[in-house]
């Protein structure tokens, strides 16, 4: 089971699914709108550290998401009808 839910980003108007840290590293090698932004550089560093076994996957994917959001590349799927209903039930219970 993966450590995180796969996400989709759009690079050069093409969707790219990131389902692992190696996918994130490959995505970070692509031309981004702003290559030298600090969050992107941090994501590159974190993905390399993670692939080398020096940090956890969640920290690396969080850095990747932050970089993608900063550059407007991150898209989040809307919740399904079932998840929306489940969220409502949980809110009522809690």
Residue pairs with C-beta under 8 A, 6 or more apart in sequence:
2 19
2 20
3 56
3 57
3 58
3 61
4 57
4 58
4 61
6 17
6 18
6 19
7 17
7 18
7 65
7 68
7 74
7 75
7 76
8 15
8 16
8 17
8 18
8 75
8 77
9 15
9 16
9 18
9 27
9 68
9 73
9 74
9 75
10 16
10 73
10 75
11 27
11 30
11 31
11 32
11 73
12 30
12 31
16 23
16 27
16 30
17 23
18 24
18 27
18 61
18 64
21 47
21 50
21 51
21 57
21 60
21 61
22 51
24 43
24 47
24 60
24 61
24 64
25 44
25 47
25 48
25 51
27 64
28 40
28 43
28 44
28 47
28 64
28 67
32 40
32 67
32 71
32 73
33 71
33 72
33 73
34 40
34 71
37 67
37 70
37 71
39 63
39 66
39 67
39 70
40 67
40 70
40 71
42 63
42 66
42 67
43 60
43 63
43 64
43 66
43 67
45 63
46 55
46 59
46 60
46 63
46 64
47 60
47 63
47 64
49 55
49 60
50 56
50 57
50 59
50 60
65 74
68 74
79 87
